[in-house]
């Protein structure tokens, strides 16, 4: 499928989805979010995709939501339209792992989109922020909730109330980003990580993603029970037998997603 606001390339079982609104620093608008929700759903259904990488440009992952599109909307309109909520829900419902590769600005909706992915690899040029307070509003697609879970109440409150940016080093130190790499190597490094994930059992990666996400949704006791049941269920798969036999035989496992 051809998209107007993003590009999609599939190589080595990895779908590289690149936001492509350079004239607006990849600001999120209805068209982009709709196309992104569709592209990630397509990748989730595609048997030739086992991991997804979401990125922007060198200058900006996404510099925020498109203010021109929403500035004149009323309370009734934003409530009725539920801006971007359905699209974010579709993206977070994708079962295959999604890695955000962030270079430059990831602000407002851009930061929220990155946090909606499974983890973030960022360039040393990355800058994260939730500066909606400067516009007289607050984050609207998960920023107050996900950022607080990632970096804690104090830093999250600081960023949401002052609008300050967090650089790459602080993002990694605070747990927002998984790794920081040189900007020139961001895509190559992230694609290498994605290819490593793509080598694993698709059944197991989906189970791991679901179990980790459950940690944010329930109590420790319920989360451990969910993990235990998922762990036990994987012993019904051919991939579990192959993985353990390969380990014992000192060879690379050949997973078949069965």
FIMAR-925337 format. One record per residue: residue in one letter; y, x, z of N, C-alpha, C in turn. Coordinates in nm, 3 decimals, padded with zeros to 5 digits. Atoms other than C-alpha are relative to their C-alpha. Example, Ala and Ser with C-alpha at 12.3 -4.5 7.8 and 13.67 -1.06 7.14 Angstrom:
# residues 2
- A  -00.119  00.089  00.000  -00.450  01.230  00.780  00.120  00.090  00.000
- S  -00.119  -00.082  -00.006  -00.106  01.367  00.714  00.109  -00.077  00.073
END
This chain:
# residues 258
- X  -00.121  00.085  00.000  00.000  00.000  00.000  00.125  00.087  00.000
- X  -00.125  -00.075  00.007  00.349  00.125  -00.088  00.098  -00.053  00.103
- X  -00.098  00.036  -00.101  00.612  00.128  00.185  00.136  00.055  -00.040
- X  -00.136  -00.042  00.033  00.989  00.157  00.156  00.064  00.084  00.109
- X  -00.066  -00.069  -00.112  01.072  00.296  00.501  -00.088  00.104  00.066
- X  00.086  -00.105  -00.053  00.780  00.530  00.562  -00.096  00.047  -00.108
- X  00.101  -00.053  00.092  00.523  00.745  00.385  -00.130  00.018  00.077
- X  00.131  -00.015  -00.062  00.151  00.768  00.451  -00.085  00.094  -00.085
- X  00.092  -00.093  00.065  -00.080  01.058  00.366  -00.127  00.007  00.084
- X  00.127  -00.011  -00.070  -00.449  01.077  00.454  -00.071  00.127  -00.045
- X  00.067  -00.126  00.030  -00.619  01.415  00.475  -00.088  00.038  00.118
- X  00.094  -00.043  -00.104  -00.924  01.536  00.669  -00.015  -00.105  00.110
- X  00.020  00.112  -00.092  -00.965  01.193  00.831  00.119  -00.022  00.094
- X  -00.122  00.020  -00.078  -00.609  01.204  00.967  00.105  -00.068  -00.087
- X  -00.109  00.067  00.071  -00.338  00.959  00.859  00.132  00.051  00.056
- X  -00.133  -00.047  -00.039  00.007  01.119  00.869  00.101  -00.104  -00.046
- X  -00.100  00.103  00.029  00.267  00.842  00.890  00.136  00.057  00.036
- X  -00.133  -00.060  -00.022  00.624  00.961  00.849  00.109  -00.106  -00.017
- X  -00.114  00.090  00.011  00.928  00.746  00.924  00.095  00.057  -00.104
- X  -00.076  -00.052  00.115  01.153  00.768  00.619  00.125  -00.084  -00.027
- X  -00.134  00.055  00.021  01.505  00.633  00.667  00.100  00.111  00.029
- X  -00.082  -00.118  -00.030  01.691  00.966  00.645  00.148  -00.030  00.012
- X  -00.143  00.032  -00.005  02.028  00.804  00.586  00.043  -00.058  00.134
- X  -00.029  00.061  -00.130  02.001  00.639  00.929  -00.071  00.072  00.113
- X  00.073  -00.078  -00.101  01.817  00.916  01.117  -00.122  -00.077  00.052
- X  00.122  00.077  -00.030  01.509  00.692  01.105  00.021  -00.109  00.105
- X  -00.025  00.110  -00.093  01.676  00.420  01.310  -00.096  -00.115  -00.030
- X  00.100  00.106  00.014  01.433  00.137  01.372  00.067  -00.132  -00.035
- X  -00.046  00.135  00.034  01.504  -00.187  01.191  -00.123  -00.088  -00.022
- X  00.111  00.095  00.014  01.291  -00.494  01.123  -00.097  00.042  -00.109
- X  00.087  -00.040  00.111  01.161  -00.364  00.793  -00.087  00.118  00.039
- X  00.076  -00.117  -00.039  01.058  -00.026  00.930  -00.109  -00.036  00.102
- X  00.097  00.033  -00.103  00.888  -00.172  01.236  -00.113  -00.087  -00.056
- X  00.102  00.081  00.062  00.707  -00.431  01.026  -00.096  00.083  -00.084
- X  00.084  -00.087  00.081  00.585  -00.169  00.783  -00.084  00.094  00.086
- X  00.074  -00.090  -00.088  00.484  00.063  01.067  -00.117  -00.072  00.066
- X  00.108  00.077  -00.060  00.282  -00.209  01.237  -00.112  -00.022  -00.102
- X  00.100  00.020  00.104  00.107  -00.276  00.907  -00.072  00.130  -00.034
- X  00.061  -00.129  00.036  00.048  00.093  00.831  -00.098  00.047  00.106
- X  00.093  -00.041  -00.106  -00.108  00.163  01.170  -00.123  -00.090  00.003
- X  00.114  00.091  00.007  -00.326  -00.147  01.139  -00.091  00.036  -00.117
- X  00.078  -00.043  00.116  -00.435  -00.032  00.793  -00.081  00.125  00.033
- X  00.068  -00.123  -00.038  -00.521  00.311  00.932  -00.114  -00.029  00.097
- X  00.104  00.036  -00.096  -00.717  00.149  01.213  -00.122  -00.058  -00.070
- X  00.110  00.060  00.075  -00.926  -00.040  00.956  -00.066  00.096  -00.099
- X  00.044  -00.091  00.106  -00.967  00.254  00.718  -00.110  00.094  00.050
- X  00.111  -00.085  -00.041  -01.304  00.429  00.746  00.027  00.148  -00.024
- X  -00.033  -00.139  00.028  -01.143  00.747  00.612  00.103  00.056  00.098
- X  -00.097  -00.043  -00.102  -00.907  00.765  00.912  -00.067  -00.004  00.137
- X  00.057  -00.007  -00.134  -01.018  00.878  01.256  00.105  00.034  00.106
- X  -00.112  -00.029  -00.090  -00.683  00.979  01.407  00.129  -00.019  -00.079
- X  -00.128  00.028  00.064  -00.319  00.895  01.333  00.108  00.089  00.060
- X  -00.117  -00.077  -00.045  -00.011  01.117  01.353  00.124  -00.074  -00.049
- X  -00.126  00.068  00.033  00.331  00.949  01.364  00.114  00.098  00.021
- X  -00.110  -00.095  -00.010  00.636  01.161  01.293  00.123  -00.050  -00.075
- X  -00.123  00.034  00.071  00.990  01.152  01.157  00.044  00.119  -00.084
- X  -00.052  -00.115  00.073  01.212  01.422  01.012  00.023  00.115  00.097
- X  -00.030  -00.115  -00.086  01.305  01.764  01.143  00.119  -00.030  00.092
- X  -00.121  00.030  -00.078  01.639  01.625  01.263  -00.020  -00.114  00.098
- X  00.016  00.117  -00.088  01.518  01.300  01.414  -00.137  -00.063  -00.019
- X  00.119  00.086  00.000  01.191  01.134  01.506  00.049  -00.141  -00.029
- X  -00.072  00.126  00.023  01.399  00.817  01.539  00.116  -00.002  00.099
- X  -00.119  -00.012  -00.083  01.755  00.812  01.669  00.035  -00.127  00.074
- X  -00.026  00.124  -00.072  01.726  00.462  01.814  -00.026  -00.120  -00.087
- X  00.009  00.123  00.080  01.725  00.104  01.697  00.123  -00.009  -00.089
- X  -00.110  00.016  00.095  01.947  00.001  01.407  00.104  -00.094  00.061
- X  -00.102  00.080  -00.070  02.261  -00.116  01.588  00.069  -00.097  -00.096
- X  -00.063  00.089  00.097  02.408  -00.262  01.269  -00.077  -00.130  -00.013
- X  00.083  00.118  00.018  02.117  -00.501  01.246  00.007  -00.095  00.119
- X  00.008  00.085  -00.118  02.138  -00.626  01.603  00.132  -00.028  00.070
- X  -00.125  00.008  -00.076  02.503  -00.597  01.709  00.057  -00.141  00.009
- X  -00.058  00.134  00.001  02.600  -00.954  01.615  -00.096  -00.109  00.047
- X  00.098  00.100  -00.042  02.286  -01.124  01.744  00.038  -00.061  00.135
- X  -00.026  00.070  -00.125  02.314  -01.380  02.022  -00.122  00.007  00.091
- X  00.112  00.008  -00.093  02.098  -01.425  02.330  -00.113  -00.085  -00.057
- X  00.101  00.090  00.055  01.921  -01.714  02.162  -00.076  00.068  -00.113
- X  00.065  -00.067  00.112  01.851  -01.506  01.851  -00.097  00.108  00.046
- X  00.088  -00.109  -00.043  01.711  -01.201  02.030  -00.118  -00.052  00.080
- X  00.110  00.060  -00.075  01.504  -01.424  02.256  -00.101  -00.066  -00.094
- X  00.087  00.069  00.096  01.368  -01.633  01.971  -00.075  00.099  -00.088
- X  00.062  -00.099  00.090  01.302  -01.335  01.744  -00.087  00.098  00.077
- X  00.077  -00.094  -00.083  01.167  -01.124  02.034  -00.008  00.136  -00.069
- X  -00.014  -00.116  00.087  01.290  -00.816  01.848  -00.098  00.113  00.031
- X  00.092  -00.115  -00.001  01.023  -00.551  01.779  -00.119  -00.016  00.094
- X  00.107  00.011  -00.100  00.795  -00.680  02.055  -00.136  -00.017  -00.064
- X  00.128  00.023  00.066  00.521  -00.807  01.826  -00.048  00.126  -00.070
- X  00.036  -00.121  00.073  00.532  -00.486  01.623  -00.051  00.109  00.096
- X  00.046  -00.098  -00.098  00.504  -00.261  01.930  -00.137  -00.039  00.054
- X  00.130  00.047  -00.049  00.216  -00.475  02.057  -00.110  00.030  -00.100
- X  00.102  -00.031  00.103  00.034  -00.431  01.726  -00.031  00.148  -00.004
- X  00.021  -00.145  00.003  00.085  -00.055  01.735  -00.083  00.045  00.121
- X  00.074  -00.041  -00.120  -00.040  -00.023  02.093  -00.140  -00.058  00.004
- X  00.134  00.057  00.003  -00.343  -00.236  02.010  -00.094  00.076  -00.094
- X  00.084  -00.082  00.089  -00.468  00.018  01.754  -00.102  00.077  00.084
- X  00.105  -00.061  -00.081  -00.800  00.154  01.880  -00.015  00.150  -00.026
- X  00.009  -00.143  00.030  -00.782  00.492  01.706  00.116  00.074  00.066
- X  -00.108  -00.075  -00.065  -00.578  00.767  01.875  00.122  00.018  -00.090
- X  -00.127  -00.022  00.071  -00.211  00.792  01.774  00.078  00.108  00.073
- X  -00.078  -00.110  -00.057  -00.021  01.116  01.832  00.141  -00.008  -00.057
- X  -00.139  -00.009  00.045  00.360  01.123  01.816  00.038  00.147  -00.012
- X  -00.049  -00.136  00.023  00.492  01.445  01.664  00.153  -00.009  -00.009
- X  -00.143  00.025  -00.015  00.855  01.456  01.775  00.082  00.126  -00.022
- X  -00.098  -00.106  00.022  01.126  01.681  01.636  00.138  -00.062  00.003
- X  -00.135  00.053  -00.005  01.495  01.636  01.701  00.011  -00.119  00.093
- X  -00.032  00.111  -00.089  01.619  01.309  01.844  -00.109  -00.106  00.006
- X  00.086  00.116  -00.025  01.387  01.049  01.997  00.073  -00.080  00.107
- X  -00.091  00.068  -00.092  01.641  00.815  02.152  -00.019  -00.151  -00.006
- X  00.008  00.145  -00.004  01.636  00.453  02.262  -00.134  -00.049  -00.051
- X  00.123  00.050  00.059  01.383  00.271  02.049  -00.089  00.111  -00.053
- X  00.079  -00.114  00.046  01.273  00.608  01.909  -00.082  00.060  00.112
- X  00.072  -00.049  -00.117  01.179  00.730  02.255  -00.109  -00.099  00.040
- X  00.098  00.104  -00.035  01.006  00.400  02.324  -00.118  00.000  -00.097
- X  00.107  -00.006  00.099  00.809  00.427  02.000  -00.091  00.119  00.025
- X  00.080  -00.119  -00.030  00.697  00.779  02.085  -00.088  -00.024  00.122
- X  00.077  00.026  -00.122  00.587  00.665  02.431  -00.109  -00.104  -00.022
- X  00.103  00.099  00.031  00.390  00.378  02.276  -00.122  00.064  -00.065
- X  00.113  -00.074  00.055  00.170  00.639  02.109  -00.085  00.052  00.117
- X  00.092  -00.041  -00.106  -00.121  00.792  02.300  00.043  00.128  00.070
- X  -00.067  -00.114  -00.063  00.047  01.126  02.360  00.098  00.062  -00.098
- X  -00.112  -00.056  00.077  00.342  01.330  02.240  -00.013  00.151  -00.008
- X  -00.020  -00.142  00.024  00.354  01.675  02.085  00.142  00.015  -00.050
- X  -00.140  -00.008  00.043  00.715  01.783  02.054  00.038  00.142  -00.041
- X  -00.059  -00.126  00.040  00.907  02.057  01.882  00.095  00.048  00.109
- X  -00.093  -00.053  -00.100  01.125  02.286  02.091  00.143  -00.050  -00.021
- X  -00.132  00.059  00.029  01.421  02.105  01.932  00.011  -00.145  00.046
- X  00.003  00.143  -00.032  01.322  01.763  02.065  00.095  -00.036  00.113
- X  -00.085  00.054  -00.105  01.560  01.554  02.271  -00.035  -00.147  00.018
- X  00.039  00.137  -00.032  01.446  01.234  02.444  00.109  -00.067  00.082
- X  -00.100  00.070  -00.080  01.671  00.967  02.588  -00.012  -00.150  -00.012
- X  -00.010  00.146  00.001  01.719  00.601  02.676  00.147  -00.035  00.028
- X  -00.144  00.017  -00.022  02.096  00.571  02.627  00.053  -00.141  -00.024
- X  -00.043  00.138  00.026  02.105  00.192  02.584  00.112  -00.044  00.093
- X  -00.104  00.038  -00.097  02.326  00.169  02.892  00.139  00.021  -00.058
- X  -00.129  -00.026  00.064  02.608  00.311  02.677  00.041  -00.112  -00.095
- X  -00.026  00.112  00.090  02.580  00.001  02.456  00.012  -00.132  00.074
- X  -00.010  00.122  -00.078  02.592  -00.246  02.741  -00.129  -00.077  00.010
- X  00.131  00.064  -00.011  02.219  -00.321  02.729  -00.096  00.097  00.068
- X  00.103  -00.090  -00.051  01.893  -00.171  02.852  -00.111  00.011  -00.103
- X  00.115  -00.014  00.088  01.573  -00.059  02.684  -00.073  -00.133  -00.011
- X  00.060  00.131  00.020  01.386  -00.352  02.535  -00.141  -00.002  -00.052
- X  00.138  -00.001  00.050  01.048  -00.235  02.402  -00.085  00.099  00.080
- X  00.088  -00.075  -00.089  00.896  -00.064  02.702  00.061  00.121  00.067
- X  -00.059  -00.123  -00.051  01.140  00.212  02.791  00.006  00.010  00.151
- X  -00.011  -00.007  -00.147  01.199  00.122  03.155  -00.137  00.011  00.065
- X  00.134  00.002  -00.059  00.826  00.078  03.215  -00.078  00.127  -00.032
- X  00.080  -00.117  00.036  00.662  00.359  03.020  00.063  00.129  00.049
- X  -00.063  -00.124  -00.046  00.919  00.628  03.102  -00.020  00.018  00.150
- X  00.019  -00.008  -00.144  00.890  00.548  03.472  -00.142  00.043  00.033
- X  00.139  -00.039  -00.023  00.511  00.578  03.455  -00.024  00.145  -00.036
- X  00.022  -00.138  00.044  00.536  00.910  03.273  00.071  00.103  00.088
- X  -00.079  -00.105  -00.066  00.811  01.092  03.461  00.039  -00.035  00.143
- X  -00.035  00.039  -00.136  00.853  00.899  03.788  00.131  -00.077  00.007
- X  -00.116  00.087  -00.016  01.120  00.669  03.924  00.132  00.076  -00.007
- X  -00.128  -00.069  -00.010  01.391  00.927  03.994  00.054  00.043  -00.136
- X  -00.045  -00.046  00.132  01.407  01.087  03.648  00.024  -00.118  -00.094
- X  -00.017  00.116  00.087  01.361  00.753  03.476  00.130  -00.072  00.033
- X  -00.124  00.067  -00.041  01.641  00.594  03.676  00.122  00.081  -00.045
- X  -00.107  -00.089  00.042  01.863  00.894  03.605  00.029  -00.019  -00.149
- X  -00.019  00.009  00.145  01.806  00.867  03.229  00.048  -00.138  -00.043
- X  -00.039  00.135  00.038  01.840  00.489  03.210  00.141  -00.035  00.048
- X  -00.132  00.035  -00.053  02.155  00.474  03.423  00.113  00.088  -00.053
- X  -00.106  -00.089  00.050  02.342  00.776  03.287  -00.004  00.017  -00.151
- X  00.013  -00.020  00.143  02.208  00.787  02.932  -00.022  00.144  -00.040
- X  00.017  -00.142  00.033  02.144  01.161  02.956  -00.128  00.026  -00.079
- X  00.116  -00.038  00.079  01.899  01.335  02.724  -00.087  00.099  00.077
- X  00.097  -00.094  -00.057  01.587  01.528  02.826  -00.047  00.092  -00.113
- X  00.043  -00.092  00.105  01.508  01.843  02.629  -00.151  00.019  00.003
- X  00.145  -00.015  00.016  01.162  01.954  02.520  -00.065  00.063  00.122
- X  00.059  -00.068  -00.115  01.101  02.189  02.812  -00.012  -00.094  00.119
- X  00.005  00.095  -00.111  01.188  01.922  03.068  -00.101  -00.111  -00.028
- X  00.095  00.105  00.036  00.983  01.665  02.878  -00.143  00.043  00.028
- X  00.136  -00.049  -00.029  00.672  01.881  02.901  -00.021  00.017  00.150
- X  00.009  -00.023  -00.145  00.741  01.977  03.262  -00.015  -00.131  00.076
- X  -00.001  00.129  -00.069  00.789  01.612  03.356  -00.119  -00.088  -00.035
- X  00.116  00.078  00.038  00.476  01.486  03.183  00.024  -00.099  -00.113
- X  -00.028  00.090  00.113  00.648  01.300  02.899  -00.069  00.051  -00.126
- X  00.064  -00.062  00.116  00.524  01.544  02.633  -00.122  00.078  00.045
- X  00.123  -00.073  -00.031  00.178  01.696  02.625  00.018  00.150  -00.024
- X  -00.019  -00.141  00.037  00.279  02.021  02.452  00.133  00.016  -00.072
- X  -00.118  -00.036  00.077  00.585  02.194  02.310  -00.040  00.113  -00.095
- X  00.032  -00.101  00.100  00.550  02.393  01.987  00.128  00.035  -00.078
- X  -00.116  -00.032  00.082  00.798  02.575  01.761  00.021  -00.106  -00.108
- X  -00.030  00.107  00.095  00.973  02.329  01.530  -00.067  00.022  -00.135
- X  00.059  -00.029  00.131  00.843  02.505  01.219  -00.149  -00.026  -00.004
- X  00.146  00.019  -00.005  00.485  02.454  01.336  -00.040  -00.138  00.052
- X  00.029  00.129  -00.062  00.513  02.098  01.468  -00.110  -00.077  -00.075
- X  00.096  00.081  00.075  00.323  01.923  01.188  -00.134  00.071  -00.011
- X  00.126  -00.072  00.012  00.063  02.195  01.136  -00.077  00.001  00.131
- X  00.066  -00.001  -00.131  -00.010  02.217  01.509  -00.053  -00.139  00.035
- X  00.043  00.135  -00.033  -00.024  01.841  01.552  -00.115  -00.045  -00.088
- X  00.111  00.035  00.090  -00.246  01.797  01.248  -00.129  00.070  00.043
- X  00.119  -00.071  -00.049  -00.482  02.061  01.389  -00.060  -00.072  00.121
- X  00.047  00.076  -00.117  -00.502  01.865  01.716  -00.066  -00.129  -00.047
- X  00.055  00.126  00.051  -00.560  01.542  01.522  -00.135  00.022  -00.067
- X  00.128  -00.029  00.065  -00.837  01.703  01.315  -00.109  00.026  00.104
- X  00.097  -00.024  -00.107  -01.007  01.817  01.636  -00.047  -00.133  00.059
- X  00.037  00.133  -00.050  -00.997  01.458  01.764  -00.088  -00.071  -00.102
- X  00.074  00.068  00.106  -01.127  01.335  01.427  -00.145  00.047  -00.009
- X  00.137  -00.051  00.001  -01.439  01.548  01.473  -00.088  -00.070  00.103
- X  00.075  00.062  -00.109  -01.541  01.350  01.781  -00.057  -00.135  -00.043
- X  00.053  00.134  00.023  -01.736  01.025  01.800  00.112  -00.102  00.009
- X  -00.105  00.102  00.000  -01.506  00.739  01.706  -00.023  -00.101  00.112
- X  00.032  00.092  -00.109  -01.686  00.521  01.959  00.048  00.057  00.132
- X  -00.039  -00.065  -00.126  -01.621  00.772  02.237  00.151  00.015  00.012
- X  -00.146  -00.015  -00.009  -01.256  00.834  02.148  00.066  -00.135  00.030
- X  -00.054  00.134  -00.029  -01.188  00.459  02.147  -00.022  -00.036  00.146
- X  00.030  00.030  -00.140  -01.358  00.427  02.485  00.089  00.081  00.094
- X  -00.086  -00.085  -00.084  -01.162  00.720  02.630  00.143  -00.052  00.000
- X  -00.136  00.054  00.011  -00.832  00.577  02.501  00.015  -00.126  00.084
- X  -00.006  00.126  -00.073  -00.909  00.236  02.647  -00.006  00.024  00.150
- X  00.015  -00.026  -00.143  -01.014  00.380  02.983  00.126  00.064  00.059
- X  -00.123  -00.062  -00.049  -00.706  00.602  03.021  00.112  -00.103  00.008
- X  -00.104  00.103  -00.003  -00.477  00.313  02.930  -00.022  -00.099  00.114
- X  00.029  00.093  -00.109  -00.654  00.095  03.186  00.054  00.052  00.134
- X  -00.051  -00.057  -00.125  -00.534  00.335  03.457  00.141  -00.050  00.033
- X  -00.136  00.049  -00.021  -00.182  00.197  03.408  00.004  -00.151  00.021
- X  00.001  00.145  -00.001  -00.292  -00.165  03.410  -00.068  -00.062  00.121
- X  00.080  00.058  -00.107  -00.508  -00.203  03.718  -00.005  00.094  00.121
- X  00.014  -00.082  -00.120  -00.601  -00.066  04.062  -00.096  00.116  -00.027
- X  00.091  -00.114  00.014  -00.787  00.262  04.111  -00.145  -00.047  00.002
- X  00.138  00.045  -00.011  -01.104  00.082  04.217  -00.046  -00.072  -00.127
- X  00.035  00.072  00.122  -01.100  -00.151  03.916  -00.006  00.095  -00.120
- X  -00.001  -00.097  00.109  -01.013  00.137  03.683  -00.125  00.085  00.000
- X  00.122  -00.081  -00.010  -01.304  00.346  03.810  -00.122  -00.081  -00.041
- X  00.110  00.087  00.042  -01.539  00.051  03.765  -00.002  -00.015  -00.152
- X  -00.009  00.012  00.146  -01.414  00.004  03.408  -00.050  00.128  -00.066
- X  00.044  -00.129  00.054  -01.464  00.376  03.339  -00.151  00.014  00.011
- X  00.143  -00.014  -00.024  -01.813  00.370  03.490  -00.080  -00.083  -00.100
- X  00.071  00.086  00.094  -01.922  00.076  03.275  00.012  00.052  -00.144
- X  -00.018  -00.055  00.134  -01.777  00.237  02.962  -00.088  00.124  -00.019
- X  00.085  -00.119  00.002  -01.952  00.566  03.042  -00.146  -00.040  -00.018
- X  00.139  00.043  00.008  -02.281  00.387  03.093  -00.032  -00.061  -00.137
- X  00.023  00.065  00.129  -02.242  00.183  02.773  -00.017  00.101  -00.113
- X  00.010  -00.101  00.105  -02.202  00.499  02.565  -00.140  00.059  -00.011
- X  00.138  -00.048  00.007  -02.562  00.589  02.651  -00.087  -00.089  -00.089
- X  00.070  00.085  00.096  -02.663  00.307  02.416  00.029  00.043  -00.144
- X  -00.039  -00.041  00.134  -02.516  00.496  02.119  -00.081  00.120  -00.049
- X  00.063  -00.118  00.060  -02.673  00.743  01.878  00.087  00.124  00.021
- X  -00.091  -00.114  -00.016  -02.363  00.960  01.919  -00.021  00.071  00.133
- X  00.028  -00.063  -00.130  -02.443  01.019  02.288  -00.122  00.091  -00.010
- X  00.122  -00.080  00.016  -02.792  01.141  02.197  00.029  00.124  -00.083
- X  -00.033  -00.113  00.086  -02.657  01.359  01.917  00.087  00.101  00.073
- X  -00.090  -00.092  -00.070  -02.379  01.506  02.132  -00.071  00.083  00.104
- X  00.070  -00.073  -00.106  -02.605  01.600  02.421  -00.109  00.090  -00.056
- X  00.101  -00.086  00.063  -02.885  01.730  02.197  00.065  00.121  -00.065
- X  -00.071  -00.112  00.064  -02.634  01.941  02.004  00.043  00.103  00.104
- X  -00.038  -00.092  -00.107  -02.509  02.088  02.331  -00.120  00.083  00.045
- X  00.121  -00.070  -00.046  -02.862  02.176  02.443  -00.053  00.096  -00.106
- X  00.049  -00.084  00.110  -02.945  02.320  02.101  00.103  00.101  -00.047
- X  -00.108  -00.096  00.030  -02.619  02.520  02.092  00.044  -00.006  -00.147
- X  -00.051  00.022  00.136  -02.495  02.370  01.765  00.113  -00.102  00.004
- X  -00.106  00.099  00.009  -02.204  02.156  01.649  -00.060  -00.139  -00.018
- X  00.049  00.138  00.011  -02.259  01.784  01.693  00.047  -00.062  -00.132
- X  -00.033  00.073  00.123  -02.265  01.566  01.381  00.002  -00.150  00.034
- X  -00.010  00.139  -00.044  -02.137  01.230  01.500  00.002  -00.095  -00.119
- X  00.010  00.099  00.109  -02.206  00.920  01.290  00.059  -00.135  00.042
- X  -00.064  00.123  -00.048  -02.019  00.657  01.493  -00.101  -00.115  00.012
- X  00.104  00.101  -00.021  -02.338  00.474  01.583  -00.051  00.007  00.143
END
